[in-house]
């Protein structure tokens, strides 16, 4: 019952993870540094997903943005209209000598609820869908095998519904979205929705976290 009340309250008062924000000053998409690789995932509001993935050892940078659709250079408002096909996503820049794609993929499935179809908690719509992108046949195999493993573990009572699709293009979101979790801890949405997700992620992936996050 408490969970239902929380979701209703969040739906009424927050109505999406970026309500009330404004401005189309977009972030710059960095190029991978020598030896660095890139992975792209979408799992609901990118405020908590970005924070969770950035806490992993070997992750150098995480950029919030949009992927999976057809509209070029979409804004947050465009994506929220659910006419672009895009989902809120994060692009992860990582050192493969420190963390593997398989470890990233595993962490992704614990950074959100991959069994919820076209929603995450109070955020509803295809722009909040669970989606994982692969750039090589090996990455696709890793994603599909990880889904099988997590389903077999019965960690979630329902089967995973994450889309597994070939990567095409990623558009960085507006600058105000970047690092939002750490910059706006006083936002009610962060406290009610994002923070509990990050805390659960830290417990699930404690061994893979950077030292400063292993204490929480």
Z-matrix of the N, CA and C atoms (Angstrom, degrees):
N
C 1 1.459
C 2 1.524 1 111.39
N 3 1.370 2 117.07 1 -42.11
C 4 1.461 3 120.13 2 179.47
C 5 1.520 4 110.78 3 -60.13
N 6 1.330 5 115.65 4 -39.25
C 7 1.466 6 119.54 5 -179.26
C 8 1.527 7 110.63 6 -64.90
N 9 1.336 8 115.55 7 -40.80
C 10 1.465 9 119.91 8 179.77
C 11 1.525 10 109.65 9 -63.84
N 12 1.334 11 116.95 10 -43.98
C 13 1.460 12 120.79 11 179.87
C 14 1.521 13 110.39 12 -61.61
N 15 1.325 14 116.88 13 -42.54
C 16 1.462 15 121.24 14 179.25
C 17 1.512 16 110.75 15 -60.72
N 18 1.338 17 115.60 16 -44.85
C 19 1.467 18 119.24 17 -178.18
C 20 1.524 19 111.13 18 -65.21
N 21 1.315 20 116.25 19 -40.32
C 22 1.456 21 119.51 20 179.16
C 23 1.522 22 110.11 21 -64.29
N 24 1.330 23 115.43 22 -44.22
C 25 1.458 24 119.74 23 -179.68
C 26 1.516 25 111.07 24 -62.42
N 27 1.320 26 115.84 25 -44.16
C 28 1.462 27 119.86 26 -179.92
C 29 1.517 28 110.82 27 -64.26
N 30 1.327 29 115.88 28 -39.07
C 31 1.461 30 119.23 29 -179.59
C 32 1.524 31 110.61 30 -64.19
N 33 1.317 32 116.06 31 -38.07
C 34 1.449 33 119.65 32 -176.85
C 35 1.523 34 112.34 33 -75.97
N 36 1.338 35 116.14 34 -42.08
C 37 1.457 36 119.41 35 -171.02
C 38 1.521 37 113.98 36 -96.90
N 39 1.349 38 117.57 37 -23.52
C 40 1.449 39 119.43 38 -176.63
C 41 1.526 40 111.63 39 -109.68
N 42 1.335 41 117.00 40 -36.19
C 43 1.460 42 123.40 41 174.00
C 44 1.524 43 113.28 42 43.44
N 45 1.300 44 115.68 43 48.58
C 46 1.466 45 120.48 44 179.35
C 47 1.508 46 109.47 45 112.87
N 48 1.323 47 115.50 46 152.11
C 49 1.465 48 118.90 47 -168.78
C 50 1.505 49 114.10 48 -76.69
N 51 1.335 50 119.65 49 -3.84
C 52 1.463 51 118.75 50 -179.80
C 53 1.520 52 113.31 51 -131.95
N 54 1.315 53 116.98 52 24.05
C 55 1.460 54 119.82 53 179.61
C 56 1.524 55 110.29 54 -60.06
N 57 1.317 56 115.78 55 134.86
C 58 1.448 57 119.17 56 175.93
C 59 1.510 58 113.73 57 93.07
N 60 1.330 59 118.39 58 -7.86
C 61 1.452 60 120.80 59 178.33
C 62 1.530 61 109.29 60 -85.42
N 63 1.311 62 116.19 61 159.70
C 64 1.456 63 119.54 62 -179.73
C 65 1.518 64 109.66 63 -151.02
N 66 1.329 65 115.65 64 159.77
C 67 1.453 66 120.55 65 176.44
C 68 1.505 67 112.07 66 110.66
N 69 1.321 68 115.14 67 138.81
C 70 1.456 69 120.52 68 179.72
C 71 1.526 70 111.31 69 -117.77
N 72 1.330 71 116.03 70 41.71
C 73 1.452 72 121.71 71 175.35
C 74 1.527 73 107.10 72 -88.73
N 75 1.323 74 116.09 73 98.89
C 76 1.465 75 120.51 74 -170.17
C 77 1.527 76 112.26 75 -82.70
N 78 1.316 77 115.25 76 148.29
C 79 1.455 78 121.59 77 176.21
C 80 1.531 79 109.86 78 -70.33
N 81 1.302 80 115.86 79 159.02
C 82 1.454 81 121.42 80 176.92
C 83 1.527 82 109.08 81 -92.97
N 84 1.311 83 116.17 82 134.18
C 85 1.456 84 120.26 83 179.88
C 86 1.526 85 109.16 84 -84.30
N 87 1.320 86 118.33 85 114.39
C 88 1.465 87 119.80 86 -177.89
C 89 1.526 88 112.31 87 -74.14
N 90 1.315 89 115.62 88 153.79
C 91 1.456 90 120.87 89 173.66
C 92 1.521 91 108.28 90 -86.45
N 93 1.325 92 118.18 91 144.24
C 94 1.465 93 119.88 92 177.95
C 95 1.529 94 111.00 93 -59.50
N 96 1.315 95 115.90 94 138.98
C 97 1.453 96 120.93 95 175.82
C 98 1.531 97 109.35 96 -75.73
N 99 1.321 98 117.91 97 162.66
C 100 1.477 99 119.85 98 177.81
C 101 1.529 100 111.23 99 -53.96
N 102 1.318 101 116.73 100 129.15
C 103 1.449 102 121.91 101 -179.78
C 104 1.514 103 114.56 102 83.38
N 105 1.327 104 117.22 103 -3.80
C 106 1.460 105 121.88 104 -178.79
C 107 1.523 106 109.84 105 -93.68
N 108 1.329 107 117.08 106 144.89
C 109 1.460 108 121.66 107 176.38
C 110 1.528 109 109.53 108 -120.78
N 111 1.332 110 114.91 109 168.24
C 112 1.467 111 120.69 110 -172.44
C 113 1.527 112 110.40 111 -130.31
N 114 1.310 113 116.00 112 140.98
C 115 1.466 114 122.09 113 175.64
C 116 1.523 115 108.34 114 -135.91
N 117 1.329 116 116.72 115 150.19
C 118 1.462 117 121.14 116 -176.67
C 119 1.528 118 110.82 117 -130.71
N 120 1.342 119 115.46 118 129.51
C 121 1.460 120 121.29 119 -177.94
C 122 1.524 121 110.12 120 -140.13
N 123 1.327 122 116.02 121 153.63
C 124 1.454 123 121.55 122 173.85
C 125 1.523 124 109.89 123 -133.05
N 126 1.327 125 116.05 124 127.72
C 127 1.461 126 119.54 125 -179.09
C 128 1.515 127 111.55 126 -150.21
N 129 1.319 128 116.38 127 61.90
C 130 1.451 129 120.16 128 -179.45
C 131 1.516 130 111.34 129 86.03
N 132 1.321 131 116.44 130 -159.29
C 133 1.461 132 121.60 131 -178.23
C 134 1.517 133 110.87 132 -52.17
N 135 1.318 134 116.14 133 128.33
C 136 1.462 135 117.99 134 -174.98
C 137 1.517 136 113.79 135 -76.79
N 138 1.319 137 118.58 136 -4.38
C 139 1.459 138 119.61 137 176.70
C 140 1.536 139 110.76 138 -63.79
N 141 1.320 140 117.84 139 -49.79
C 142 1.463 141 120.30 140 -179.20
C 143 1.524 142 111.65 141 -77.90
N 144 1.333 143 117.63 142 -36.56
C 145 1.461 144 120.25 143 179.72
C 146 1.523 145 111.04 144 -62.79
N 147 1.325 146 116.00 145 -41.65
C 148 1.455 147 120.67 146 178.88
C 149 1.519 148 110.92 147 -62.07
N 150 1.325 149 116.75 148 -45.15
C 151 1.460 150 120.28 149 179.81
C 152 1.524 151 111.26 150 -63.46
N 153 1.328 152 116.77 151 -46.35
C 154 1.462 153 120.26 152 -178.21
C 155 1.525 154 111.73 153 -59.09
N 156 1.300 155 117.39 154 -49.71
C 157 1.464 156 120.23 155 -176.92
C 158 1.523 157 111.92 156 -68.44
N 159 1.327 158 117.20 157 -30.04
C 160 1.463 159 120.05 158 179.90
C 161 1.519 160 112.12 159 -71.50
N 162 1.326 161 117.88 160 -18.46
C 163 1.461 162 121.27 161 -178.90
C 164 1.527 163 113.30 162 -83.45
N 165 1.315 164 117.77 163 -4.63
C 166 1.457 165 121.72 164 -178.96
C 167 1.528 166 111.74 165 -79.87
N 168 1.311 167 116.43 166 139.99
C 169 1.461 168 121.10 167 175.08
C 170 1.522 169 109.64 168 -59.64
N 171 1.317 170 116.53 169 135.66
C 172 1.453 171 120.65 170 178.90
C 173 1.506 172 114.62 171 91.49
N 174 1.336 173 117.39 172 -9.34
C 175 1.462 174 120.78 173 176.91
C 176 1.524 175 108.19 174 -89.31
N 177 1.310 176 116.32 175 122.10
C 178 1.461 177 121.88 176 -176.24
C 179 1.520 178 113.14 177 -93.63
N 180 1.325 179 116.72 178 -33.83
C 181 1.463 180 120.21 179 -176.85
C 182 1.520 181 109.20 180 -159.53
N 183 1.332 182 116.09 181 146.38
C 184 1.463 183 121.92 182 175.02
C 185 1.531 184 107.93 183 -131.00
N 186 1.320 185 116.09 184 129.71
C 187 1.458 186 121.89 185 179.38
C 188 1.524 187 108.92 186 -114.69
N 189 1.319 188 116.66 187 129.67
C 190 1.465 189 121.09 188 175.67
C 191 1.521 190 109.43 189 -83.57
N 192 1.337 191 116.46 190 142.37
C 193 1.454 192 119.20 191 -179.74
C 194 1.511 193 112.66 192 -173.41
N 195 1.317 194 115.05 193 -154.25
C 196 1.464 195 121.34 194 -173.26
C 197 1.526 196 110.08 195 -133.08
N 198 1.328 197 115.85 196 140.85
C 199 1.465 198 121.02 197 179.60
C 200 1.523 199 109.27 198 -158.28
N 201 1.324 200 114.84 199 163.94
C 202 1.455 201 120.47 200 175.83
C 203 1.505 202 115.50 201 96.32
N 204 1.351 203 117.12 202 -2.39
C 205 1.454 204 120.21 203 -178.25
C 206 1.514 205 113.53 204 -117.24
N 207 1.324 206 116.08 205 -159.76
C 208 1.459 207 120.89 206 -175.00
C 209 1.525 208 114.13 207 -119.62
N 210 1.323 209 117.77 208 -19.98
C 211 1.460 210 120.53 209 -178.35
C 212 1.521 211 110.94 210 -72.64
N 213 1.335 212 116.63 211 133.11
C 214 1.453 213 121.07 212 179.59
C 215 1.532 214 110.31 213 -81.55
N 216 1.340 215 114.73 214 138.39
C 217 1.467 216 121.30 215 174.79
C 218 1.529 217 113.53 216 48.89
N 219 1.315 218 117.39 217 54.44
C 220 1.469 219 119.53 218 -177.47
C 221 1.531 220 112.02 219 -73.81
N 222 1.313 221 115.69 220 154.49
C 223 1.466 222 122.06 221 172.17
C 224 1.527 223 108.17 222 -95.81
N 225 1.337 224 115.73 223 172.26
C 226 1.459 225 119.34 224 175.91
C 227 1.526 226 110.30 225 -59.59
N 228 1.323 227 116.17 226 -41.92
C 229 1.465 228 120.19 227 -179.63
C 230 1.528 229 110.90 228 -63.41
N 231 1.330 230 116.92 229 -39.09
C 232 1.464 231 120.26 230 177.40
C 233 1.525 232 110.75 231 -60.76
N 234 1.325 233 115.70 232 -48.65
C 235 1.464 234 120.18 233 -177.76
C 236 1.524 235 110.83 234 -65.40
N 237 1.326 236 116.89 235 -38.02
C 238 1.462 237 120.90 236 179.74
C 239 1.518 238 112.50 237 -65.81
N 240 1.327 239 116.73 238 -21.97
C 241 1.465 240 120.21 239 178.98
C 242 1.523 241 111.82 240 -73.22
N 243 1.354 242 116.23 241 -13.77
C 244 1.474 243 122.98 242 179.65
C 245 1.517 244 112.61 243 61.44
N 246 1.315 245 115.81 244 31.35
C 247 1.462 246 120.80 245 175.98
C 248 1.527 247 111.64 246 -111.42
N 249 1.330 248 117.16 247 -3.35
C 250 1.472 249 120.97 248 -175.85
C 251 1.520 250 113.07 249 -95.64
N 252 1.333 251 116.88 250 -21.05
C 253 1.457 252 121.02 251 -174.62
C 254 1.513 253 113.21 252 83.41
N 255 1.329 254 116.96 253 -6.84
C 256 1.464 255 120.54 254 -177.83
C 257 1.527 256 111.66 255 -80.22
N 258 1.328 257 114.46 256 156.58
C 259 1.454 258 122.15 257 172.00
C 260 1.523 259 108.22 258 -120.11
N 261 1.319 260 116.07 259 154.72
C 262 1.461 261 119.66 260 172.22
C 263 1.530 262 107.40 261 -67.88
N 264 1.325 263 116.08 262 125.66
C 265 1.470 264 121.15 263 -174.22
C 266 1.515 265 111.20 264 -136.69
N 267 1.312 266 115.17 265 171.12
C 268 1.463 267 120.99 266 172.84
C 269 1.522 268 108.64 267 -129.06
N 270 1.321 269 115.47 268 143.25
C 271 1.459 270 121.06 269 174.56
C 272 1.526 271 107.06 270 -108.88
N 273 1.319 272 115.52 271 123.85
C 274 1.461 273 122.40 272 -172.78
C 275 1.523 274 110.29 273 -106.85
N 276 1.318 275 116.04 274 124.01
C 277 1.463 276 122.37 275 176.87
C 278 1.529 277 107.14 276 -102.94
N 279 1.328 278 116.16 277 120.22
C 280 1.457 279 118.71 278 -171.31
C 281 1.532 280 112.53 279 -140.36
N 282 1.328 281 113.84 280 161.45
C 283 1.459 282 122.07 281 178.49
C 284 1.528 283 108.26 282 -96.67
N 285 1.326 284 118.95 283 108.84
C 286 1.470 285 120.78 284 -176.94
C 287 1.525 286 113.33 285 -66.10
N 288 1.340 287 117.09 286 -12.38
C 289 1.461 288 120.01 287 175.62
C 290 1.521 289 111.50 288 -78.26
N 291 1.328 290 115.43 289 -17.37
C 292 1.464 291 120.84 290 -178.75
C 293 1.524 292 111.70 291 -106.73
N 294 1.315 293 116.27 292 -41.19
C 295 1.466 294 120.61 293 -179.65
C 296 1.528 295 109.14 294 -136.26
N 297 1.303 296 116.05 295 136.34
C 298 1.467 297 120.79 296 -178.41
C 299 1.520 298 110.76 297 -89.43
N 300 1.331 299 115.38 298 162.63
C 301 1.458 300 119.83 299 174.84
C 302 1.531 301 109.93 300 -61.57
N 303 1.321 302 116.84 301 -36.36
C 304 1.469 303 120.90 302 179.67
C 305 1.526 304 111.16 303 -61.68
N 306 1.338 305 116.65 304 -40.17
C 307 1.462 306 120.05 305 178.14
C 308 1.518 307 110.99 306 -68.00
N 309 1.330 308 116.87 307 -40.38
C 310 1.455 309 120.77 308 176.03
C 311 1.525 310 111.30 309 -60.43
N 312 1.328 311 115.23 310 -45.23
C 313 1.460 312 120.23 311 -179.21
C 314 1.525 313 110.69 312 -61.73
N 315 1.322 314 116.51 313 -43.74
C 316 1.462 315 120.60 314 178.84
C 317 1.524 316 110.25 315 -61.31
N 318 1.335 317 116.35 316 -44.91
C 319 1.461 318 120.24 317 179.93
C 320 1.520 319 111.45 318 -61.81
N 321 1.312 320 116.28 319 -39.16
C 322 1.465 321 120.92 320 179.86
C 323 1.524 322 111.49 321 -55.32
N 324 1.321 323 117.44 322 -41.19
C 325 1.462 324 120.24 323 -176.70
C 326 1.528 325 112.54 324 -74.04
N 327 1.345 326 117.08 325 -5.85
C 328 1.461 327 120.60 326 175.74
C 329 1.521 328 111.44 327 -113.48
N 330 1.333 329 116.67 328 -0.20
C 331 1.462 330 120.89 329 177.66
C 332 1.521 331 111.96 330 -89.34
N 333 1.332 332 116.44 331 -4.72
C 334 1.460 333 121.27 332 177.48
C 335 1.518 334 107.17 333 -158.95
N 336 1.316 335 117.65 334 -177.45
C 337 1.461 336 121.05 335 177.30
C 338 1.532 337 108.15 336 -99.87
N 339 1.335 338 117.89 337 100.63
C 340 1.463 339 120.63 338 -176.42
C 341 1.518 340 114.33 339 -77.28
N 342 1.328 341 117.15 340 5.32
C 343 1.464 342 120.02 341 178.94
C 344 1.521 343 112.19 342 -98.18
N 345 1.337 344 116.82 343 -5.27
C 346 1.459 345 120.21 344 179.26
C 347 1.527 346 109.56 345 -89.38
N 348 1.302 347 116.77 346 126.26
C 349 1.462 348 122.08 347 -177.03
C 350 1.526 349 110.63 348 -89.26
N 351 1.330 350 115.21 349 121.04
C 352 1.471 351 121.81 350 176.24
C 353 1.524 352 113.38 351 54.55
N 354 1.325 353 114.67 352 41.83
C 355 1.457 354 119.76 353 176.25
C 356 1.522 355 109.22 354 -172.02
N 357 1.320 356 116.26 355 163.49
C 358 1.455 357 123.76 356 166.45
C 359 1.512 358 106.94 357 -145.12
N 360 1.335 359 115.96 358 107.75
C 361 1.450 360 119.67 359 -179.42
C 362 1.515 361 110.90 360 59.07
N 363 1.350 362 117.47 361 -124.70
C 364 1.459 363 120.12 362 -177.13
C 365 1.520 364 113.80 363 -78.25
N 366 1.328 365 117.29 364 -9.99
C 367 1.469 366 120.90 365 -178.01
C 368 1.518 367 110.01 366 -91.09
N 369 1.318 368 116.99 367 117.12
C 370 1.456 369 121.60 368 -176.26
C 371 1.525 370 110.98 369 -115.25
N 372 1.331 371 115.51 370 146.41
C 373 1.455 372 121.07 371 176.25
C 374 1.517 373 111.81 372 128.33
N 375 1.315 374 115.92 373 161.18
C 376 1.464 375 120.70 374 -179.14
C 377 1.520 376 112.85 375 -64.34
N 378 1.324 377 117.18 376 -21.85
C 379 1.468 378 119.98 377 177.96
C 380 1.526 379 111.60 378 -70.77
N 381 1.327 380 117.34 379 -11.78
C 382 1.461 381 121.73 380 176.83
C 383 1.531 382 111.64 381 -109.87
N 384 1.318 383 117.10 382 16.76
C 385 1.467 384 119.41 383 -176.03
C 386 1.535 385 111.58 384 -71.46
N 387 1.310 386 114.37 385 159.19
C 388 1.457 387 121.42 386 175.39
C 389 1.526 388 108.60 387 -85.53
N 390 1.335 389 115.82 388 122.93
C 391 1.462 390 120.14 389 -175.80
C 392 1.521 391 109.36 390 -149.63
N 393 1.319 392 116.74 391 137.32
C 394 1.462 393 122.77 392 179.45
C 395 1.527 394 108.63 393 -127.87
N 396 1.313 395 116.03 394 133.70
C 397 1.463 396 121.76 395 -176.17
C 398 1.530 397 110.90 396 -106.81
N 399 1.308 398 115.48 397 141.07
C 400 1.466 399 119.84 398 175.17
C 401 1.516 400 109.66 399 -117.79
N 402 1.327 401 115.19 400 147.01
C 403 1.457 402 121.65 401 179.23
C 404 1.519 403 112.78 402 -108.60
N 405 1.318 404 116.46 403 -13.88
C 406 1.461 405 121.58 404 -179.97
C 407 1.532 406 109.01 405 -139.45
N 408 1.319 407 118.07 406 160.40
C 409 1.469 408 120.34 407 175.48
C 410 1.530 409 112.25 408 -58.14
N 411 1.332 410 116.89 409 -34.53
C 412 1.462 411 119.85 410 178.77
C 413 1.516 412 111.42 411 -64.85
N 414 1.327 413 117.03 412 -41.71
C 415 1.463 414 119.72 413 178.56
C 416 1.526 415 110.85 414 -64.07
N 417 1.309 416 117.48 415 -37.98
C 418 1.464 417 120.55 416 176.93
C 419 1.527 418 110.16 417 -62.17
N 420 1.319 419 116.10 418 -44.10
C 421 1.469 420 120.53 419 179.11
C 422 1.523 421 110.90 420 -62.27
N 423 1.332 422 115.95 421 -41.06
C 424 1.463 423 120.35 422 179.26
C 425 1.522 424 110.66 423 -62.52
N 426 1.315 425 117.24 424 -44.91
C 427 1.464 426 120.94 425 -179.94
C 428 1.526 427 111.60 426 -61.79
N 429 1.319 428 116.90 427 -47.07
C 430 1.464 429 120.83 428 -178.75
C 431 1.527 430 111.10 429 -65.26
N 432 1.328 431 117.21 430 -38.86
C 433 1.465 432 120.52 431 178.38
C 434 1.530 433 111.02 432 -68.35
N 435 1.329 434 116.02 433 -37.61
C 436 1.467 435 119.41 434 178.66
C 437 1.515 436 110.76 435 -64.75
N 438 1.319 437 116.44 436 -40.81
C 439 1.466 438 120.28 437 177.23
C 440 1.531 439 110.26 438 -59.87
N 441 1.326 440 116.72 439 -43.83
C 442 1.468 441 120.54 440 178.42
C 443 1.524 442 111.01 441 -60.94
N 444 1.329 443 115.97 442 -43.05
C 445 1.459 444 120.31 443 -178.32
C 446 1.527 445 111.88 444 -65.87
N 447 1.334 446 116.33 445 -44.22
C 448 1.462 447 119.19 446 -179.01
C 449 1.527 448 110.56 447 -68.28
N 450 1.313 449 117.03 448 -39.27
C 451 1.465 450 119.78 449 175.87
C 452 1.526 451 110.85 450 -61.33
N 453 1.329 452 116.13 451 -43.21
C 454 1.469 453 120.55 452 -178.67
C 455 1.521 454 112.14 453 -66.55
N 456 1.336 455 116.04 454 -28.02
C 457 1.463 456 119.72 455 -178.86
C 458 1.527 457 112.58 456 -72.78
N 459 1.341 458 116.90 457 -16.27
C 460 1.461 459 122.82 458 -177.67
C 461 1.529 460 112.12 459 60.98
N 462 1.331 461 116.31 460 25.35
C 463 1.464 462 119.61 461 176.00
C 464 1.518 463 110.17 462 -60.94
N 465 1.331 464 115.76 463 -37.95
C 466 1.456 465 121.56 464 174.91
C 467 1.523 466 108.48 465 -107.54
N 468 1.322 467 118.01 466 139.25
C 469 1.460 468 119.65 467 -179.66
C 470 1.526 469 113.66 468 -68.45
N 471 1.334 470 116.64 469 -23.11
C 472 1.462 471 121.40 470 -179.13
C 473 1.529 472 110.24 471 -112.14
N 474 1.329 473 117.36 472 157.09
C 475 1.472 474 120.22 473 -179.80
C 476 1.527 475 112.68 474 -70.51
N 477 1.312 476 116.45 475 152.22
C 478 1.455 477 123.33 476 178.78
C 479 1.527 478 110.32 477 -68.94
N 480 1.332 479 115.98 478 137.70
C 481 1.472 480 121.16 479 -179.22
C 482 1.530 481 111.47 480 -116.85
N 483 1.308 482 117.58 481 14.15
C 484 1.463 483 122.61 482 -178.02
C 485 1.522 484 111.79 483 -58.66
N 486 1.321 485 116.63 484 133.26
C 487 1.456 486 121.34 485 172.53
C 488 1.525 487 109.07 486 -76.26
N 489 1.310 488 116.59 487 136.58
C 490 1.467 489 122.11 488 175.60
C 491 1.524 490 106.54 489 -117.42
N 492 1.336 491 116.12 490 110.69
C 493 1.460 492 120.13 491 -172.33
C 494 1.522 493 110.81 492 -135.28
N 495 1.323 494 115.06 493 157.46
C 496 1.457 495 121.31 494 177.91
C 497 1.532 496 110.07 495 -70.22
N 498 1.314 497 116.13 496 137.01
C 499 1.458 498 120.67 497 -179.85
C 500 1.520 499 110.79 498 -70.48
N 501 1.334 500 115.42 499 138.50
C 502 1.459 501 121.10 500 177.26
C 503 1.525 502 110.84 501 -120.72
N 504 1.333 503 116.26 502 -64.36
C 505 1.460 504 119.83 503 -177.50
C 506 1.521 505 109.16 504 -154.24
N 507 1.321 506 115.59 505 149.01
C 508 1.463 507 122.64 506 178.55
C 509 1.522 508 108.04 507 -126.05
N 510 1.328 509 116.26 508 129.75
C 511 1.458 510 121.24 509 179.19
C 512 1.533 511 109.02 510 -109.81
N 513 1.323 512 118.05 511 122.33
C 514 1.471 513 119.34 512 179.14
C 515 1.522 514 111.40 513 -64.46
N 516 1.311 515 115.87 514 144.00
C 517 1.463 516 121.72 515 178.91
C 518 1.526 517 110.00 516 -80.59
N 519 1.308 518 114.45 517 177.11
C 520 1.448 519 121.67 518 178.62
C 521 1.534 520 110.76 519 -59.79
N 522 1.322 521 115.50 520 153.66
C 523 1.468 522 120.51 521 -175.62
C 524 1.526 523 112.40 522 -59.58
N 525 1.339 524 117.27 523 -33.32
C 526 1.464 525 118.69 524 -176.48
C 527 1.523 526 112.78 525 -66.62
N 528 1.340 527 117.60 526 -16.50
C 529 1.462 528 120.28 527 178.03
C 530 1.528 529 112.49 528 -81.95
N 531 1.317 530 117.52 529 -21.98
C 532 1.457 531 120.78 530 -172.65
C 533 1.536 532 110.47 531 -72.66
N 534 1.339 533 115.59 532 124.08
C 535 1.459 534 120.88 533 -179.77
C 536 1.518 535 113.95 534 64.24
N 537 1.327 536 116.30 535 24.53
C 538 1.460 537 121.51 536 -172.81
C 539 1.531 538 112.20 537 -59.32
N 540 1.313 539 117.12 538 -38.31
C 541 1.474 540 121.44 539 -175.35
C 542 1.523 541 111.25 540 -56.68
N 543 1.315 542 117.24 541 -45.52
C 544 1.466 543 120.60 542 -176.55
C 545 1.527 544 112.42 543 -79.63
N 546 1.300 545 116.22 544 -26.30
C 547 1.461 546 120.01 545 -176.13
C 548 1.519 547 113.44 546 -85.32
N 549 1.343 548 116.75 547 -20.83
C 550 1.468 549 119.76 548 -173.37
C 551 1.526 550 111.70 549 -132.88
N 552 1.321 551 115.24 550 53.68
C 553 1.456 552 119.67 551 179.51
C 554 1.509 553 113.85 552 -64.02
N 555 1.350 554 116.64 553 -16.89
C 556 1.456 555 120.06 554 179.55
C 557 1.519 556 113.03 555 -85.30
N 558 1.331 557 117.23 556 -5.35
C 559 1.461 558 120.63 557 176.93
C 560 1.530 559 109.00 558 -66.94
N 561 1.339 560 119.32 559 125.97
C 562 1.472 561 120.87 560 -178.18
C 563 1.531 562 113.22 561 -55.33
N 564 1.320 563 116.87 562 -34.90
C 565 1.467 564 119.82 563 179.42
C 566 1.526 565 110.66 564 -63.71
N 567 1.334 566 116.66 565 -40.54
C 568 1.463 567 120.25 566 179.09
C 569 1.524 568 110.08 567 -59.89
N 570 1.323 569 116.23 568 -47.71
C 571 1.454 570 119.98 569 -178.37
C 572 1.515 571 114.12 570 -67.08
N 573 1.332 572 116.50 571 -37.86
C 574 1.468 573 120.52 572 -174.68
C 575 1.519 574 113.41 573 -85.20
N 576 1.338 575 117.64 574 -32.68
C 577 1.464 576 120.56 575 -172.06
C 578 1.527 577 112.83 576 -119.14
N 579 1.323 578 116.31 577 -52.34
C 580 1.470 579 119.41 578 -173.20
C 581 1.530 580 112.78 579 -70.71
N 582 1.318 581 117.03 580 -47.33
C 583 1.457 582 119.97 581 -175.55
C 584 1.530 583 113.31 582 -60.86
N 585 1.338 584 119.62 583 -44.93
C 586 1.471 585 118.63 584 176.82
C 587 1.534 586 112.72 585 -58.19
N 588 1.329 587 117.55 586 -36.07
C 589 1.466 588 120.48 587 178.74
C 590 1.525 589 110.56 588 -66.37
N 591 1.323 590 116.30 589 -42.07
C 592 1.464 591 119.86 590 179.96
C 593 1.528 592 110.63 591 -67.04
N 594 1.321 593 117.62 592 -39.58
C 595 1.460 594 120.65 593 179.34
C 596 1.539 595 111.12 594 -64.18
N 597 1.309 596 116.76 595 -40.37
C 598 1.468 597 120.63 596 177.16
C 599 1.519 598 110.62 597 -65.83
N 600 1.316 599 116.19 598 -38.05
C 601 1.459 600 120.89 599 177.90
C 602 1.523 601 110.81 600 -62.86
N 603 1.314 602 116.85 601 -43.42
C 604 1.462 603 120.41 602 -179.75
C 605 1.522 604 111.50 603 -60.63
N 606 1.318 605 117.11 604 -38.55
C 607 1.466 606 119.87 605 178.39
C 608 1.521 607 111.24 606 -68.05
N 609 1.324 608 116.42 607 -40.69
C 610 1.467 609 120.78 608 -176.91
C 611 1.523 610 112.40 609 -72.04
N 612 1.337 611 116.91 610 -33.93
C 613 1.465 612 121.18 611 -173.74
C 614 1.527 613 112.65 612 -116.72
N 615 1.319 614 117.56 613 29.25
C 616 1.467 615 121.58 614 -173.25
C 617 1.515 616 113.04 615 -54.03
N 618 1.304 617 118.00 616 -41.68
C 619 1.465 618 121.01 617 -176.93
C 620 1.519 619 112.94 618 -67.08
N 621 1.328 620 117.20 619 -20.38
C 622 1.464 621 121.28 620 -177.35
C 623 1.521 622 112.96 621 -99.12
N 624 1.330 623 117.28 622 -0.25
C 625 1.458 624 120.39 623 -175.76
C 626 1.526 625 112.66 624 -82.86
N 627 1.322 626 115.12 625 154.17
C 628 1.453 627 120.37 626 170.51
C 629 1.538 628 108.35 627 -62.49
N 630 1.335 629 118.59 628 148.58
C 631 1.461 630 121.02 629 -172.92
C 632 1.522 631 115.11 630 -51.45
N 633 1.346 632 117.89 631 -37.77
C 634 1.461 633 119.98 632 -176.14
C 635 1.528 634 113.11 633 -67.56
N 636 1.312 635 117.38 634 -12.83
C 637 1.466 636 120.29 635 -179.15
C 638 1.533 637 112.39 636 -107.08
N 639 1.301 638 117.40 637 -5.26
C 640 1.458 639 120.23 638 -177.46
C 641 1.518 640 112.86 639 -77.10
N 642 1.326 641 116.98 640 -13.24
C 643 1.458 642 120.37 641 -178.31
C 644 1.520 643 112.42 642 -83.28
N 645 1.345 644 115.91 643 -14.87
C 646 1.473 645 118.99 644 -175.62
C 647 1.525 646 112.45 645 -99.97
